[in-house]
Amino acid sequence: MAGLPALLLVLVPLFALANRASVATILKVLGQSETQQAIYLSLRTTAIAILIVAVIGFPLAYYIAGSKSWFSRLVDTISDLPIVLPPAAAGIALLAAFGRQGWLGGPLDQMGIQITFTSIAVVIAQAFVALPYFVRSVVEGLRKVDPDTLSAGAMDGASPIQLAMRIFVPQCKGALLAGVLLGWARAVGEFGATLMFAGNFVGRTQTMPLAIYAGFESDLAVAISLSVVLLVLAVAVLVAARLIARQEGDS
Amino acid sequence: MISTLVALFAIASAPQADLTVLAAASLKAPLNEIARQFETKHPDVRVQISFAGSQELATQINLGAPADAFFSADRAQMDVVVKSGKVEAKQVQPFAANHLTLLVSKSAADRIKGLGDLGQSGVKICMAGEKVPVGAYTREMLKKASAKLGDPWLAQLQANTVSLETNVSAVVSRVELDEVDAGFVYQTDAIQAKKSISRTIPKEWNVRAQYFVAVPKESKLATSAKQFVALVLGREGQTILARYGFLPPK
């Protein structure tokens, strides 16, 4: 019972949100071109972002899980930074790196490659914030891998990639999936860094959260409907992650 | 000694009222200065100003945000709160005016000399969204300009637009950071933008941005709010506004 205030803090706004929306309005809003473009853009960019996160995040998680040195602990802490860094600060940091006057963005711009105001910028912002969630989850999974099978695999003379595919991936399937789901959920919700770094343009950089913000100023029905869609997705992701975790626990 | 302590105590415990002002982003510099003047004259009142796009502020007022004064950069957003009954139509007063200008980043200065150059391909342009007052004025101006510069020019300009911002300050920042080549802002913003260059928009296409102020019905500090508005409308307020480049309301 003492936990009730905390529970209400989460539930009351969510029920209030659901109560504001009607199925008819949501369907009408979902039929609008701008909304569809926002949803499509969000799905497209987050799919790419989470793929990149998985590909570059797995080796990092492997290193963190396998080493006990002070350096790996430092790397571990660094990889967590995007969780605690305010998104607005992340946006400025990304601009400083990839903006037209930025470290990497400057030379790229000279070569005719533009990052800011494109869907690439959206993907970078999403990958930046999603990475720690994936790495965190996979590190936990890797630490549970049976050391015996590992050394057996190593004696087989398996290459690191073979080791990863044959032993790690099957053994921490659940952790990988949970990492993908949680990272994806964070990527879908990315707002502040995207707005500052990628800008706001329908079809190119206006993802669902940005469309919610735009709707807040012009058409509240859009803002509410898209919020409900994101809420449903969030619930689905959480339930899926929990189910996976439970299956892992059973096996 | 004791009297000093009593006086200090009286100052420390003097009930300070917070006057909540919601104001268009372009008013930041002059309104902050007017607010400081007001606080000197009324030590019991502290002026708290929230600057944002007028459309955002109008939405906040309609959703029940407390406001003692609303300074809008156009009539349309003031009408949003009049329509919802938050502000009485007869309370609305014009207090300043402005013009648009084209703000060009230093790196694009030799490529963009005027509006016509925005029709080249590869130029990156930024403007405010259509509900933002400066965005609405920009579209009005572009429509007039396209009658002379042509529809292909307008189509290319639109294709060159990379981001729609929620207030004029964000447009200024994008140009000042040199992330875009050009952006449509108010003349008053261009005066303060130190790293960029302003390109004049010809008179026949430019629009007159008219600013309006009102004290919402539900203001709990209506007397102080009206005094603040009077200061803005009075000689002192108008002098400060003029110093930042704003034009008189009529």
Interface residues (C-beta under 8 A of the other chain):
Chain A: L95 G99 R100 Q101 T116 F117 G199 N200 F201 R204 T205 Y213 A214 F216 E217 S218 L220
Chain B: G53 Q55 E56 T59 K124 C126 G129 K131 V132 T161 V162 S163 L164 E165 T166 R174 L177 D178 E179 V180
